[in-house]
Amino acid sequence: MGKIRLYSDKNLRISSLLRIENDDFHYIKNVMRLKKDEHFIIFNAKDGEFDCNIIEINKKDLKIQIESQIRTPDDENLNDTELIFTPIRHQRQDFLIEKATELGIKTLSPIITKNTAIKDINIERTKIIAKEATEQSRRLSVPQINPLTTFIEKISKFDFKNRTLIYLDERQNLKQDTSDILKKYKNKPISFLIGPEGGFDETEFEILSKTNSVGITLGKLILRAETAGISIISLYNIGI
Protein backbone atom coordinates (compact mmCIF):
# COMPACT_ATOMS: atom_id res chain seq x y z
CA MET A 1 0.00 0.00 0.00
CA GLY A 2 1.25 3.49 -0.82
CA LYS A 3 1.74 6.20 1.74
CA ILE A 4 -1.31 7.86 3.26
CA ARG A 5 -2.11 11.24 1.69
CA LEU A 6 -3.67 14.08 3.67
CA TYR A 7 -4.89 17.40 2.29
CA SER A 8 -4.13 20.53 4.34
CA ASP A 9 -5.00 24.16 3.67
CA LYS A 10 -2.08 25.29 5.86
CA ASN A 11 1.17 26.68 4.48
CA LEU A 12 3.47 23.77 3.70
CA ARG A 13 7.24 24.33 3.82
CA ILE A 14 10.22 22.03 4.29
CA SER A 15 11.26 21.82 7.98
CA SER A 16 8.07 23.51 9.20
CA LEU A 17 6.14 22.05 12.13
CA LEU A 18 2.36 21.58 11.90
CA ARG A 19 -0.39 20.31 14.17
CA ILE A 20 -2.98 17.87 12.82
CA GLU A 21 -6.31 18.08 14.65
CA ASN A 22 -9.99 17.08 14.57
CA ASP A 23 -11.10 14.63 11.85
CA ASP A 24 -7.65 14.46 10.25
CA PHE A 25 -6.11 13.59 13.62
CA HIS A 26 -8.70 10.85 14.16
CA TYR A 27 -8.03 9.45 10.68
CA ILE A 28 -4.24 9.35 11.10
CA LYS A 29 -4.17 8.08 14.71
CA ASN A 30 -7.26 5.89 15.09
CA VAL A 31 -8.16 4.75 11.57
CA MET A 32 -4.74 4.32 9.98
CA ARG A 33 -3.05 3.79 13.37
CA LEU A 34 0.17 5.57 12.52
CA LYS A 35 2.75 5.89 15.28
CA LYS A 36 5.47 8.35 16.22
CA ASP A 37 8.29 8.51 13.64
CA GLU A 38 6.09 7.10 10.89
CA HIS A 39 5.63 9.06 7.67
CA PHE A 40 2.72 10.14 5.50
CA ILE A 41 2.16 12.63 2.67
CA ILE A 42 0.65 16.07 3.16
CA PHE A 43 -0.33 18.31 0.24
CA ASN A 44 -2.33 21.16 -1.26
CA ALA A 45 -2.57 22.86 -4.65
CA LYS A 46 -0.76 26.02 -3.52
CA ASP A 47 2.42 24.48 -2.13
CA GLY A 48 2.56 20.96 -3.59
CA GLU A 49 3.10 17.57 -1.99
CA PHE A 50 5.48 16.74 0.89
CA ASP A 51 6.73 13.83 2.94
CA CYS A 52 6.26 14.41 6.67
CA ASN A 53 7.22 12.67 9.89
CA ILE A 54 5.09 12.31 13.03
CA ILE A 55 7.19 13.69 15.87
CA GLU A 56 4.57 13.87 18.65
CA ILE A 57 1.18 12.30 19.35
CA ASN A 58 -1.15 13.77 21.99
CA LYS A 59 -4.71 13.03 23.09
CA LYS A 60 -6.32 15.54 20.73
CA ASP A 61 -3.70 16.28 18.11
CA LEU A 62 -0.38 15.27 16.67
CA LYS A 63 2.64 17.25 15.52
CA ILE A 64 4.42 16.64 12.24
CA GLN A 65 7.59 17.95 10.63
CA ILE A 66 7.73 18.37 6.86
CA GLU A 67 10.94 16.75 5.61
CA SER A 68 11.02 16.85 1.81
CA GLN A 69 9.04 17.93 -1.23
CA ILE A 70 7.70 15.21 -3.52
CA ARG A 71 5.78 17.25 -6.12
CA THR A 72 5.46 20.93 -6.95
CA PRO A 73 2.14 22.68 -7.68
CA ASP A 74 3.03 22.74 -11.38
CA ASP A 75 2.92 18.94 -11.40
CA GLU A 76 -0.89 19.07 -11.53
CA ASN A 77 -2.22 20.18 -14.89
CA LEU A 78 -5.97 19.66 -14.85
CA ASN A 79 -8.29 21.01 -17.50
CA ASP A 80 -10.63 23.82 -16.44
CA THR A 81 -13.75 21.67 -16.18
CA GLU A 82 -16.99 22.14 -14.26
CA LEU A 83 -19.81 19.71 -13.56
CA ILE A 84 -23.25 21.30 -13.13
CA PHE A 85 -25.67 18.81 -11.62
CA THR A 86 -28.93 18.57 -9.70
CA PRO A 87 -29.08 17.04 -6.20
CA ILE A 88 -29.88 13.31 -6.14
CA ARG A 89 -30.20 10.71 -3.38
CA HIS A 90 -27.30 10.71 -0.91
CA GLN A 91 -25.49 7.48 -1.76
CA ARG A 92 -25.67 8.07 -5.51
CA GLN A 93 -24.69 11.72 -5.12
CA ASP A 94 -21.68 10.76 -2.99
CA PHE A 95 -20.66 8.38 -5.78
CA LEU A 96 -20.98 11.13 -8.40
CA ILE A 97 -18.92 13.61 -6.34
CA GLU A 98 -16.25 11.00 -5.62
CA LYS A 99 -15.85 9.87 -9.23
CA ALA A 100 -16.03 13.38 -10.69
CA THR A 101 -13.21 14.36 -8.34
CA GLU A 102 -11.15 11.31 -9.29
CA LEU A 103 -11.65 12.21 -12.97
CA GLY A 104 -10.24 15.70 -12.46
CA ILE A 105 -13.27 18.00 -12.32
CA LYS A 106 -12.16 21.38 -10.94
CA THR A 107 -15.59 22.81 -10.00
CA LEU A 108 -18.83 21.22 -8.81
CA SER A 109 -21.99 23.33 -9.13
CA PRO A 110 -25.35 22.04 -7.84
CA ILE A 111 -28.51 23.58 -9.32
CA ILE A 112 -32.28 23.25 -9.02
CA THR A 113 -34.29 22.65 -12.21
CA LYS A 114 -38.05 22.33 -12.71
CA ASN A 115 -37.93 18.52 -12.50
CA THR A 116 -35.46 18.33 -9.61
CA ALA A 117 -36.95 16.05 -6.94
CA ILE A 118 -34.46 16.83 -4.16
CA LYS A 119 -34.29 20.54 -3.49
CA ASP A 120 -31.35 20.71 -1.09
CA ILE A 121 -27.75 19.57 -0.78
CA ASN A 122 -25.41 19.22 2.17
CA ILE A 123 -22.47 21.32 0.98
CA GLU A 124 -20.26 20.37 3.95
CA ARG A 125 -20.76 16.66 3.27
CA THR A 126 -20.02 17.28 -0.40
CA LYS A 127 -16.74 18.99 0.55
CA ILE A 128 -15.74 16.02 2.72
CA ILE A 129 -16.43 13.54 -0.09
CA ALA A 130 -14.42 15.66 -2.53
CA LYS A 131 -11.52 16.00 -0.08
CA GLU A 132 -11.33 12.26 0.54
CA ALA A 133 -11.47 11.52 -3.18
CA THR A 134 -8.70 14.04 -3.76
CA GLU A 135 -6.52 12.34 -1.17
CA GLN A 136 -6.87 8.91 -2.73
CA SER A 137 -6.62 9.97 -6.39
CA ARG A 138 -3.19 11.66 -6.23
CA ARG A 139 -4.46 15.04 -7.36
CA LEU A 140 -3.29 18.15 -5.50
CA SER A 141 -6.37 20.37 -5.67
CA VAL A 142 -9.74 19.76 -4.04
CA PRO A 143 -12.62 20.74 -6.37
CA GLN A 144 -14.33 24.04 -5.68
CA ILE A 145 -17.89 23.44 -4.45
CA ASN A 146 -20.28 26.22 -5.43
CA PRO A 147 -23.44 27.00 -3.43
CA LEU A 148 -26.78 25.66 -4.63
CA THR A 149 -28.51 27.91 -7.16
CA THR A 150 -31.31 27.71 -9.73
CA PHE A 151 -31.09 26.73 -13.39
CA ILE A 152 -32.19 30.22 -14.43
CA GLU A 153 -29.62 31.97 -12.26
CA LYS A 154 -26.80 29.67 -13.36
CA ILE A 155 -27.51 30.15 -17.07
CA SER A 156 -28.07 33.91 -16.77
CA LYS A 157 -24.68 34.37 -15.06
CA PHE A 158 -22.75 31.87 -17.18
CA ASP A 159 -19.65 33.28 -18.88
CA PHE A 160 -20.36 32.19 -22.46
CA LYS A 161 -17.57 34.41 -23.81
CA ASN A 162 -14.81 32.55 -22.01
CA ARG A 163 -16.07 29.00 -21.57
CA THR A 164 -18.30 26.45 -23.29
CA LEU A 165 -21.47 24.98 -21.80
CA ILE A 166 -22.25 21.44 -22.97
CA TYR A 167 -25.54 19.93 -21.84
CA LEU A 168 -26.87 16.40 -22.14
CA ASP A 169 -29.94 16.23 -24.37
CA GLU A 170 -31.95 13.00 -24.21
CA ARG A 171 -34.32 14.00 -27.05
CA GLN A 172 -32.10 12.25 -29.64
CA ASN A 173 -32.58 14.86 -32.39
CA LEU A 174 -29.01 16.13 -32.49
CA LYS A 175 -27.06 16.42 -35.73
CA GLN A 176 -23.47 16.68 -34.48
CA ASP A 177 -21.48 13.67 -33.34
CA THR A 178 -20.72 13.71 -29.60
CA SER A 179 -17.08 12.67 -30.01
CA ASP A 180 -16.47 15.44 -32.56
CA ILE A 181 -17.92 18.03 -30.20
CA LEU A 182 -15.82 16.88 -27.25
CA LYS A 183 -12.63 16.88 -29.34
CA LYS A 184 -13.41 20.38 -30.57
CA TYR A 185 -13.46 21.77 -27.02
CA LYS A 186 -10.63 19.68 -25.60
CA ASN A 187 -8.27 21.65 -23.31
CA LYS A 188 -10.60 24.66 -23.27
CA PRO A 189 -12.63 25.93 -20.28
CA ILE A 190 -15.77 23.80 -20.31
CA SER A 191 -18.85 23.12 -18.18
CA PHE A 192 -20.95 19.95 -18.38
CA LEU A 193 -24.62 20.30 -17.49
CA ILE A 194 -26.55 17.14 -16.64
CA GLY A 195 -30.27 17.21 -15.96
CA PRO A 196 -32.38 15.74 -13.16
CA GLU A 197 -33.98 12.28 -13.08
CA GLY A 198 -36.95 13.49 -15.13
CA GLY A 199 -34.81 15.37 -17.65
CA PHE A 200 -34.89 19.05 -18.52
CA ASP A 201 -38.24 20.79 -18.91
CA GLU A 202 -39.10 22.03 -22.42
CA THR A 203 -38.84 25.62 -21.24
CA GLU A 204 -35.31 24.88 -20.04
CA PHE A 205 -34.39 23.40 -23.41
CA GLU A 206 -35.78 26.57 -24.99
CA ILE A 207 -33.62 28.74 -22.73
CA LEU A 208 -30.54 26.68 -23.62
CA SER A 209 -31.33 26.96 -27.33
CA LYS A 210 -31.08 30.74 -27.08
CA THR A 211 -27.53 30.60 -25.71
CA ASN A 212 -24.22 29.51 -27.20
CA SER A 213 -24.44 26.21 -25.34
CA VAL A 214 -24.02 22.87 -27.14
CA GLY A 215 -26.26 19.84 -26.72
CA ILE A 216 -24.91 16.31 -26.94
CA THR A 217 -26.27 12.79 -26.50
CA LEU A 218 -24.80 9.72 -24.83
CA GLY A 219 -26.88 7.28 -26.86
CA LYS A 220 -30.41 5.90 -26.99
CA LEU A 221 -30.63 4.66 -23.42
CA ILE A 222 -31.77 6.82 -20.51
CA LEU A 223 -28.97 7.12 -17.96
CA ARG A 224 -29.11 7.92 -14.27
CA ALA A 225 -27.66 11.31 -13.38
CA GLU A 226 -24.52 9.89 -11.80
CA THR A 227 -23.92 7.56 -14.78
CA ALA A 228 -24.35 10.43 -17.23
CA GLY A 229 -22.01 12.72 -15.31
CA ILE A 230 -19.23 10.16 -14.98
CA SER A 231 -19.62 9.10 -18.62
CA ILE A 232 -19.33 12.57 -20.13
CA ILE A 233 -16.28 13.48 -18.03
CA SER A 234 -14.58 10.19 -18.95
CA LEU A 235 -15.27 10.62 -22.67
CA TYR A 236 -13.92 14.16 -22.55
CA ASN A 237 -10.77 13.12 -20.69
CA ILE A 238 -9.77 10.37 -23.10
CA GLY A 239 -10.69 12.39 -26.18
CA ILE A 240 -13.20 10.02 -27.76
VOBAFI-627206 format. One record per residue: residue number from 1; x negated, y negated, z negated of N, C-alpha, C, O in turn; residue in one letter. Coordinates in steps of 0.05 Angstrom, whole numbers. Layout:
NUM  X  Y  Z  X  Y  Z  X  Y  Z  X  Y  Z  A
...
***
This chain:
1  -17  24  0  0  0  0  -17  -25  0  -38  -26  -14  M
2  -10  -45  15  -25  -70  16  -21  -86  -9  -5  -79  -26  G
3  -37  -107  -11  -35  -124  -35  -8  -138  -36  4  -145  -16  K
4  1  -142  -60  26  -157  -65  22  -186  -56  1  -198  -61  I
5  43  -197  -43  42  -225  -34  63  -241  -49  86  -232  -53  R
6  55  -265  -58  73  -282  -73  73  -310  -62  51  -322  -60  L
7  96  -320  -55  98  -348  -46  97  -367  -70  110  -362  -90  Y
8  83  -390  -66  83  -411  -87  83  -438  -73  69  -443  -54  S
9  99  -456  -84  100  -483  -73  80  -501  -87  79  -526  -82  D
10  63  -490  -104  42  -506  -117  18  -510  -98  16  -497  -78  K
11  1  -529  -105  -23  -534  -90  -43  -510  -94  -49  -503  -117  N
12  -52  -499  -72  -69  -475  -74  -97  -483  -65  -101  -492  -42  L
13  -117  -480  -83  -145  -487  -76  -163  -466  -89  -157  -455  -110  R
14  -185  -460  -75  -204  -441  -86  -215  -450  -113  -221  -474  -116  I
15  -216  -432  -132  -225  -436  -160  -204  -449  -178  -209  -451  -202  S
16  -182  -458  -167  -161  -470  -184  -147  -449  -201  -145  -426  -194  S
17  -137  -458  -224  -123  -441  -243  -93  -448  -241  -85  -471  -241  L
18  -76  -427  -240  -47  -432  -238  -33  -413  -258  -42  -392  -265  L
19  -9  -423  -267  8  -406  -283  31  -396  -267  43  -411  -251  R
20  37  -370  -270  60  -357  -256  81  -352  -278  76  -339  -298  I
21  105  -363  -273  126  -362  -293  152  -351  -281  154  -345  -258  E
22  172  -348  -299  200  -342  -291  202  -316  -275  189  -296  -282  N
23  217  -317  -253  222  -293  -237  196  -281  -225  193  -257  -223  D
24  178  -299  -217  153  -289  -205  136  -275  -226  123  -254  -220  D
25  136  -285  -250  122  -272  -272  134  -244  -278  119  -225  -281  F
26  160  -243  -279  174  -217  -283  167  -197  -261  162  -174  -266  H
27  166  -207  -236  161  -189  -214  132  -178  -216  128  -154  -212  Y
28  113  -196  -221  85  -187  -222  79  -169  -246  66  -148  -243  I
29  90  -176  -269  83  -162  -294  101  -137  -298  90  -115  -304  K
30  127  -139  -294  145  -118  -302  154  -100  -279  159  -76  -282  N
31  155  -111  -255  163  -95  -231  139  -82  -219  138  -57  -216  V
32  119  -97  -212  95  -86  -200  74  -77  -220  55  -63  -213  M
33  77  -85  -245  61  -76  -267  31  -81  -263  14  -64  -269  R
34  25  -104  -253  -3  -111  -250  -15  -118  -278  -1  -129  -295  L
35  -41  -113  -280  -55  -118  -306  -76  -140  -302  -81  -149  -280  K
36  -88  -148  -325  -109  -167  -324  -132  -157  -307  -139  -133  -307  K
37  -144  -176  -291  -166  -170  -273  -157  -156  -247  -174  -149  -230  D
38  -131  -152  -244  -122  -142  -218  -115  -166  -199  -111  -188  -208  E
39  -115  -160  -173  -113  -181  -153  -86  -179  -138  -75  -157  -135  H
40  -76  -202  -129  -54  -203  -110  -58  -227  -92  -77  -243  -96  F
41  -41  -231  -73  -43  -253  -53  -23  -274  -60  1  -268  -65  I
42  -31  -299  -59  -13  -321  -63  -15  -340  -39  -37  -342  -27  I
43  7  -352  -30  7  -366  -5  29  -387  -3  48  -387  -19  F
44  25  -406  16  47  -423  25  39  -434  53  16  -430  61  N
45  57  -448  66  51  -457  93  32  -481  93  19  -486  113  A
46  32  -496  72  15  -520  70  -14  -514  67  -31  -527  79  K
47  -20  -495  50  -48  -490  43  -59  -464  54  -84  -461  57  D
48  -42  -445  61  -51  -419  72  -48  -396  52  -31  -397  34  G
49  -64  -376  55  -62  -351  40  -88  -346  25  -110  -349  36  E
50  -86  -338  -1  -110  -335  -18  -108  -309  -34  -87  -299  -41  F
51  -132  -299  -40  -135  -277  -59  -138  -289  -87  -153  -307  -91  D
52  -123  -278  -106  -125  -288  -133  -128  -266  -154  -121  -243  -148  C
53  -139  -272  -177  -144  -253  -198  -129  -261  -223  -128  -284  -230  N
54  -116  -241  -236  -102  -246  -261  -122  -248  -283  -136  -228  -289  I
55  -124  -271  -296  -144  -274  -317  -131  -274  -345  -145  -272  -365  I
56  -104  -277  -346  -91  -277  -373  -62  -270  -370  -49  -281  -352  E
57  -52  -253  -387  -24  -246  -387  -12  -252  -414  -21  -242  -435  I
58  9  -268  -415  23  -275  -440  51  -264  -440  59  -249  -421  N
59  67  -271  -460  94  -261  -462  113  -272  -440  131  -259  -431  K
60  108  -298  -433  126  -311  -415  113  -321  -389  127  -332  -372  K
61  87  -317  -387  74  -326  -362  47  -312  -360  38  -297  -378  D
62  35  -315  -337  8  -305  -333  -9  -327  -319  2  -344  -305  L
63  -35  -325  -323  -53  -345  -310  -70  -331  -289  -79  -309  -293  K
64  -72  -344  -266  -88  -333  -245  -110  -353  -237  -108  -377  -242  I
65  -131  -342  -225  -152  -359  -213  -154  -352  -183  -156  -328  -176  Q
66  -152  -372  -166  -155  -367  -137  -184  -364  -130  -201  -381  -137  I
67  -191  -342  -117  -219  -335  -112  -228  -340  -84  -251  -348  -79  E
68  -211  -334  -64  -220  -337  -36  -197  -341  -18  -174  -332  -23  S
69  -202  -354  5  -181  -359  25  -181  -336  45  -202  -328  55  Q
70  -157  -326  51  -154  -304  70  -145  -315  98  -155  -306  119  I
71  -126  -333  98  -116  -345  122  -111  -375  118  -104  -384  96  R
72  -115  -390  140  -109  -419  139  -81  -424  149  -69  -406  161  T
73  -70  -448  144  -43  -454  154  -40  -451  184  -18  -444  194  P
74  -61  -456  198  -61  -455  228  -57  -426  238  -51  -422  261  D
75  -61  -407  220  -58  -379  228  -30  -372  235  -25  -353  251  D
76  -10  -386  224  18  -381  231  26  -400  253  23  -424  252  E
77  37  -388  274  44  -404  298  72  -395  307  75  -383  328  N
78  92  -401  291  119  -393  297  133  -413  316  128  -437  314  L
79  150  -403  333  166  -420  350  186  -436  333  194  -427  312  N
80  193  -459  343  213  -476  329  241  -466  335  254  -476  353  D
81  249  -446  319  275  -433  324  294  -437  300  285  -439  277  T
82  319  -439  306  340  -443  285  362  -423  290  370  -418  313  E
83  373  -411  269  396  -394  271  420  -408  258  419  -414  234  L
84  440  -414  273  465  -426  263  486  -404  261  492  -391  281  I
85  496  -399  237  513  -376  232  536  -384  213  534  -404  199  F
86  557  -367  213  579  -371  194  576  -352  171  566  -329  175  T
87  584  -359  147  582  -341  124  597  -315  129  619  -315  140  P
88  585  -292  121  598  -266  123  595  -253  96  584  -264  77  I
89  604  -228  94  604  -214  68  575  -211  58  556  -208  73  R
90  572  -212  31  546  -214  18  525  -195  28  503  -204  36  H
91  530  -169  28  510  -150  35  501  -153  64  477  -152  70  Q
92  520  -158  82  513  -161  110  499  -188  115  481  -190  132  R
93  507  -208  100  494  -234  102  465  -233  92  447  -244  104  Q
94  461  -219  70  434  -215  60  416  -202  81  393  -209  85  D
95  428  -182  94  413  -168  116  406  -186  138  383  -185  149  F
96  425  -203  146  420  -223  168  397  -242  160  379  -247  176  L
97  399  -253  136  378  -272  127  351  -259  126  331  -270  134  I
98  350  -235  115  325  -220  112  312  -215  140  289  -220  144  E
99  328  -205  158  317  -197  185  311  -222  201  291  -222  216  K
100  327  -243  199  321  -268  214  294  -279  204  278  -289  220  A
101  289  -278  178  264  -287  167  241  -270  177  220  -281  185  T
102  244  -244  176  223  -226  186  216  -231  215  194  -228  224  E
103  237  -239  231  233  -244  259  223  -272  266  220  -279  289  L
104  218  -288  245  205  -314  249  222  -339  251  212  -360  259  G
105  248  -336  245  265  -360  246  255  -381  227  249  -375  204  I
106  254  -406  236  243  -428  219  265  -442  203  260  -453  181  K
107  290  -442  213  312  -456  200  337  -439  201  343  -427  221  T
108  351  -438  178  377  -424  176  398  -445  169  396  -459  149  L
109  419  -446  186  440  -467  183  467  -454  182  478  -447  203  S
110  480  -452  158  507  -441  157  528  -462  164  525  -485  157  P
111  549  -453  179  570  -472  186  597  -458  182  599  -434  180  I
112  618  -474  182  646  -465  180  659  -471  207  659  -493  217  I
113  670  -450  220  686  -453  244  715  -448  238  723  -441  216  T
114  732  -451  259  761  -447  254  768  -418  246  786  -414  230  K
115  753  -398  256  759  -370  250  741  -359  228  741  -335  223  N
116  726  -376  214  709  -367  192  727  -357  169  743  -372  159  T
117  723  -332  161  739  -321  139  728  -329  111  744  -335  93  A
118  702  -329  109  689  -337  83  680  -365  85  663  -372  102  I
119  690  -382  67  686  -411  70  663  -422  52  660  -446  50  K
120  648  -404  40  627  -414  22  603  -397  24  604  -374  34  D
121  580  -407  15  555  -391  16  538  -399  -9  537  -423  -16  I
122  526  -380  -20  508  -384  -43  480  -391  -33  465  -374  -26  N
123  475  -417  -31  449  -426  -20  426  -417  -36  405  -409  -24  I
124  428  -416  -62  405  -407  -79  399  -378  -74  376  -370  -73  E
125  420  -362  -72  415  -333  -65  402  -330  -38  385  -313  -34  R
126  412  -346  -19  400  -346  8  371  -352  8  355  -340  22  T
127  363  -372  -9  335  -380  -11  318  -357  -23  295  -352  -14  K
128  329  -343  -42  315  -320  -54  310  -298  -34  288  -287  -33  I
129  331  -292  -19  329  -271  2  307  -278  22  291  -262  30  I
130  308  -304  31  288  -313  51  260  -313  40  241  -305  54  A
131  257  -320  14  230  -320  2  219  -292  0  196  -287  7  K
132  236  -273  -8  227  -245  -11  220  -233  16  200  -218  19  E
133  235  -240  37  229  -230  64  204  -243  74  189  -230  89  A
134  199  -268  67  174  -281  75  150  -267  63  130  -263  76  T
135  152  -260  38  130  -247  23  123  -220  35  100  -212  36  E
136  143  -205  45  137  -178  55  131  -178  84  120  -158  94  Q
137  136  -200  99  132  -199  128  106  -212  137  101  -213  161  S
138  90  -222  119  64  -233  125  65  -261  137  44  -272  145  R
139  88  -273  138  89  -301  147  81  -319  124  81  -311  101  R
140  74  -344  130  66  -363  110  88  -382  101  88  -391  78  L
141  106  -388  119  127  -407  113  154  -394  107  161  -374  120  S
142  168  -404  87  195  -395  81  214  -412  98  211  -436  100  V
143  234  -399  111  252  -415  127  266  -437  112  272  -434  88  P
144  271  -459  125  287  -481  114  316  -472  114  326  -462  134  Q
145  329  -476  91  358  -469  89  374  -495  88  372  -509  68  I
146  389  -500  108  406  -524  109  432  -521  93  441  -498  91  N
147  443  -542  83  469  -540  69  491  -533  88  490  -538  112  P
148  512  -521  77  536  -513  93  549  -538  104  553  -558  91  L
149  556  -536  130  570  -558  143  591  -547  162  595  -522  163  T
150  606  -564  176  626  -554  195  615  -552  223  595  -564  230  T
151  629  -537  239  622  -535  268  621  -562  281  602  -569  295  F
152  642  -578  276  644  -604  289  620  -622  281  608  -635  297  I
153  614  -622  255  592  -639  245  566  -630  257  549  -647  265  E
154  561  -604  257  536  -593  267  532  -601  297  510  -610  304  K
155  553  -597  313  550  -603  341  547  -633  346  532  -641  363  I
156  562  -649  331  561  -678  335  534  -690  328  526  -711  339  S
157  520  -677  310  494  -687  301  470  -673  314  447  -679  309  K
158  476  -654  332  455  -637  344  438  -654  363  448  -670  378  F
159  412  -650  361  393  -666  378  389  -652  405  369  -639  410  D
160  408  -657  423  407  -644  449  384  -654  467  376  -641  486  F
161  373  -677  460  351  -688  476  325  -673  472  309  -671  490  K
162  322  -663  447  296  -651  440  297  -621  435  276  -609  430  N
163  320  -609  435  321  -580  431  346  -568  446  364  -583  453  R
164  345  -543  451  366  -529  466  384  -514  447  374  -500  428  T
165  410  -515  451  429  -500  436  440  -477  454  452  -482  475  L
166  435  -453  445  445  -429  459  466  -415  442  460  -408  419  I
167  490  -411  453  511  -399  437  519  -372  450  518  -369  474  Y
168  528  -354  433  537  -328  443  567  -330  451  584  -338  435  L
169  572  -322  476  599  -325  487  609  -297  495  599  -284  513  D
170  629  -287  480  639  -260  484  660  -258  507  671  -237  511  E
171  665  -280  521  686  -280  541  678  -267  567  695  -261  584  R
172  652  -261  570  642  -245  593  646  -258  620  647  -244  640  Q
173  648  -284  622  652  -297  648  628  -315  655  631  -335  669  N
174  604  -307  646  580  -323  650  566  -314  675  566  -291  683  L
175  554  -334  689  541  -328  715  511  -324  712  500  -308  728  K
176  498  -336  693  469  -334  690  462  -309  674  476  -301  655  Q
177  440  -297  681  430  -273  667  417  -282  640  402  -301  639  D
178  424  -267  619  414  -274  592  384  -275  590  373  -293  579  T
179  371  -255  602  342  -253  600  329  -277  615  308  -288  605  S
180  340  -286  637  329  -309  651  332  -334  635  314  -351  634  D
181  354  -337  621  358  -361  604  338  -361  581  326  -382  576  I
182  335  -339  568  316  -338  545  287  -343  554  272  -356  539  L
183  280  -333  577  253  -338  587  249  -367  593  227  -378  589  K
184  270  -379  604  268  -408  611  262  -425  587  247  -445  590  K
185  273  -418  564  269  -435  540  249  -424  521  248  -433  498  Y
186  233  -405  529  213  -394  512  193  -415  503  184  -432  519  K
187  185  -414  478  165  -433  466  175  -462  466  158  -480  463  N
188  201  -466  468  212  -493  465  230  -494  441  241  -473  433  K
189  234  -517  429  253  -519  406  280  -508  413  292  -518  433  P
190  290  -489  398  315  -476  406  332  -468  382  321  -461  361  I
191  358  -470  385  377  -462  364  396  -442  375  407  -445  397  S
192  400  -420  360  419  -399  368  444  -401  351  443  -402  326  F
193  467  -403  364  492  -406  350  509  -380  353  516  -373  376  L
194  514  -367  332  531  -343  333  557  -349  319  558  -362  298  I
195  579  -338  330  605  -344  319  613  -326  296  598  -309  288  G
196  637  -331  286  648  -315  263  658  -288  273  657  -282  297  P
197  669  -272  255  680  -246  262  701  -247  284  702  -230  301  E
198  718  -267  283  739  -270  303  731  -285  328  747  -290  345  G
199  706  -293  330  696  -307  353  702  -337  351  717  -346  333  G
200  692  -352  370  698  -381  370  727  -386  380  737  -371  396  F
201  739  -407  369  765  -416  378  762  -429  406  740  -439  413  D
202  783  -429  422  782  -441  448  775  -470  448  761  -480  466  E
203  784  -484  427  777  -512  425  747  -516  420  735  -536  428  T
204  735  -497  406  706  -498  401  691  -492  426  670  -504  431  E
205  700  -473  442  688  -468  468  690  -493  486  671  -500  500  F
206  712  -507  484  716  -531  500  696  -553  491  684  -567  508  E
207  692  -555  465  672  -575  455  644  -568  465  630  -586  473  I
208  637  -542  463  611  -534  472  607  -539  502  585  -546  511  L
209  628  -535  518  627  -539  547  621  -568  554  612  -574  576  S
210  626  -586  536  622  -615  542  594  -624  532  588  -648  533  K
211  578  -606  523  551  -612  514  531  -599  534  538  -587  553  T
212  505  -603  528  484  -590  544  477  -563  533  455  -553  539  N
213  494  -551  518  489  -524  507  492  -503  529  503  -508  550  S
214  481  -479  523  480  -457  543  493  -433  530  485  -424  509  V
215  513  -421  544  525  -397  534  512  -372  546  504  -372  569  G
216  509  -352  529  498  -326  539  515  -303  528  531  -307  510  I
217  511  -280  539  525  -256  530  505  -234  523  483  -233  534  T
218  513  -217  504  496  -194  497  508  -168  506  502  -147  496  L
219  526  -170  526  538  -146  537  568  -144  533  580  -163  523  G
220  579  -121  540  608  -118  540  619  -111  512  643  -114  508  K
221  603  -102  495  613  -93  468  614  -117  449  598  -136  452  L
222  633  -116  430  635  -136  410  617  -129  387  619  -108  375  I
223  599  -147  380  579  -142  359  587  -157  333  599  -178  334  L
224  580  -145  311  582  -158  285  563  -182  285  543  -183  300  R
225  569  -202  268  553  -226  268  524  -221  262  506  -232  275  A
226  518  -203  243  490  -198  236  476  -183  259  452  -187  263  E
227  490  -165  273  478  -151  296  472  -171  318  451  -169  330  T
228  491  -189  323  487  -209  345  463  -227  339  447  -233  356  A
229  462  -236  314  440  -254  306  413  -242  309  395  -253  320  G
230  410  -217  298  385  -203  300  377  -197  329  354  -198  336  I
231  397  -189  345  392  -182  372  382  -206  389  362  -203  403  S
232  395  -229  386  387  -251  403  359  -261  395  343  -269  413  I
233  352  -261  369  326  -270  361  305  -250  371  283  -258  381  I
234  311  -224  370  292  -204  379  287  -206  409  264  -205  418  S
235  308  -210  424  305  -212  453  289  -237  461  272  -236  478  L
236  294  -259  446  278  -283  451  249  -279  445  232  -288  460  Y
237  243  -266  422  215  -262  414  199  -246  433  176  -252  439  N
238  211  -225  444  195  -207  462  197  -216  491  185  -204  508  I
239  213  -237  497  214  -248  524  228  -231  544  221  -232  568  G
240  248  -216  536  264  -200  555  283  -219  571  298  -209  588  I
***
